[in-house]
Amino acid sequence: MEPSSDDCGVAALAAGGGNKKQQPQLGRSLTYHHGGHRRGRGRAQLADEPRARADAVVLYTTSLRGVRRTFADCCSSRAILRGLRVAVDERDVSMDASLRGELQALLAARGRGFSLPQLLVGGKLVGGADEVRRLHESGQLRRLLRGAAGQDPAFVCAACGGARFAPCPACDGARKVFDEEQGRARRCGDCNENGLVRCAYCSSS
């Protein structure tokens, strides 16, 4: 069965959309990411980096359907982690070029070619869809995720609606801000190439 866009896609963000003052309703979540809320794009913790939290679960995916197999694999890995009721920091490389660069650097350091999805636990690279599926079927994935923050699989972040990104609060998604000293518009330094920032309530770094 073709994965539905409701289950697998990342919600589209209209320019200026969303309520920037809305606070997340976390009532359905069992436990949450630690370390407080952060604003901005963040940075991946590369494999074996000592600062990576031991319980951080990061899944690099794409919401683009250009390659059907890749999209289906992303959905499959997401569904497995959701079934295990763990909180996942999902990083959609199609929404932010810097996330793609992070993953490319991580895989290159391990001598691996670029592929999606990719799962990291505590900063350690677990692997792609085949590895996730194999570990899940053998029961090792559950043990690997022991201690990770839990989350109700039905939980949807009220701050971003599950999109994992929000319009930049500094420029409202326009990617430019007016510099009063120079008397002209300049490129906003807070957002990505799409005028978005990562949701402060869904990301772990």
BELVEN-V815969 format. One record per pair of residues at least 12 apart in sequence whose ideal C-beta (glycine too) atoms are under 6 Angstrom apart, sorted by the first residue. I is the first residue (numbers start at 1). J is the second residue. D is the distance in Angstrom with one decimal. If there is no record, write none. Layout:
i=I j=J d=D
i=I j=J d=D
//
This chain:
i=3 j=75 d=4.1
i=8 j=75 d=4.0
i=9 j=63 d=5.2
i=10 j=63 d=3.7
i=10 j=92 d=5.1
i=10 j=163 d=5.6
i=11 j=161 d=5.3
i=11 j=162 d=5.8
i=11 j=163 d=4.0
i=13 j=163 d=5.7
i=15 j=173 d=5.0
i=16 j=167 d=5.9
i=16 j=172 d=5.2
i=16 j=173 d=5.5
i=18 j=166 d=5.5
i=18 j=167 d=5.9
i=20 j=169 d=5.4
i=24 j=157 d=5.6
i=24 j=158 d=4.6
i=24 j=159 d=4.3
i=24 j=201 d=4.5
i=25 j=158 d=4.2
i=28 j=152 d=4.6
i=28 j=155 d=4.6
i=29 j=151 d=5.0
i=29 j=152 d=5.6
i=29 j=155 d=4.7
i=30 j=150 d=4.0
i=30 j=151 d=5.9
i=30 j=152 d=5.8
i=31 j=149 d=4.8
i=31 j=150 d=4.7
i=33 j=149 d=5.9
i=33 j=204 d=5.2
i=37 j=200 d=4.5
i=38 j=200 d=5.3
i=39 j=200 d=4.8
i=40 j=197 d=5.7
i=41 j=197 d=6.0
i=41 j=198 d=5.4
i=42 j=198 d=5.4
i=42 j=203 d=5.1
i=42 j=205 d=4.6
i=43 j=205 d=5.9
i=44 j=102 d=3.8
i=45 j=123 d=4.3
i=45 j=205 d=5.8
i=46 j=106 d=5.1
i=47 j=106 d=5.8
i=47 j=124 d=5.9
i=47 j=125 d=4.5
i=49 j=123 d=5.0
i=52 j=122 d=5.7
i=52 j=123 d=2.5
i=54 j=122 d=4.4
i=55 j=147 d=5.2
i=55 j=148 d=4.7
i=55 j=149 d=5.8
i=56 j=122 d=5.9
i=56 j=204 d=4.7
i=57 j=86 d=5.4
i=57 j=88 d=5.0
i=57 j=121 d=5.6
i=57 j=148 d=5.1
i=58 j=89 d=4.8
i=58 j=120 d=4.4
i=59 j=88 d=5.2
i=59 j=90 d=5.0
i=59 j=117 d=5.8
i=59 j=119 d=5.4
i=60 j=91 d=5.0
i=60 j=103 d=4.8
i=60 j=117 d=5.9
i=60 j=118 d=4.4
i=61 j=74 d=4.0
i=61 j=90 d=5.8
i=61 j=92 d=5.7
i=61 j=117 d=4.8
i=62 j=93 d=5.6
i=62 j=94 d=4.5
i=62 j=116 d=5.3
i=63 j=92 d=5.2
i=63 j=94 d=5.5
i=64 j=94 d=4.5
i=70 j=116 d=5.3
i=73 j=117 d=5.9
i=73 j=129 d=3.6
i=74 j=116 d=6.0
i=74 j=117 d=4.6
i=76 j=129 d=5.7
i=77 j=117 d=4.6
i=77 j=129 d=5.2
i=77 j=132 d=4.7
i=80 j=132 d=5.9
i=80 j=136 d=5.0
i=82 j=153 d=4.4
i=85 j=150 d=5.4
i=85 j=153 d=5.9
i=86 j=145 d=5.2
i=86 j=148 d=4.6
i=87 j=149 d=4.1
i=87 j=151 d=3.9
i=89 j=203 d=5.4
i=89 j=204 d=4.0
i=90 j=164 d=5.8
i=95 j=165 d=5.5
i=96 j=192 d=4.6
i=97 j=193 d=5.7
i=115 j=128 d=5.5
i=117 j=129 d=5.8
i=119 j=132 d=5.5
i=121 j=144 d=5.8
i=157 j=201 d=5.5
i=157 j=202 d=5.2
i=159 j=199 d=5.6
i=159 j=201 d=4.7
i=160 j=199 d=4.0
i=164 j=199 d=5.4
i=164 j=202 d=5.1
i=165 j=196 d=4.2
i=165 j=198 d=5.9
i=166 j=199 d=5.4
i=168 j=190 d=5.5
i=168 j=191 d=3.5
i=168 j=195 d=5.5
i=168 j=197 d=5.1
i=170 j=188 d=5.5
i=170 j=190 d=4.4
i=171 j=188 d=4.0
i=173 j=195 d=3.7
i=175 j=188 d=5.4
i=175 j=195 d=4.5
i=176 j=188 d=6.0
//
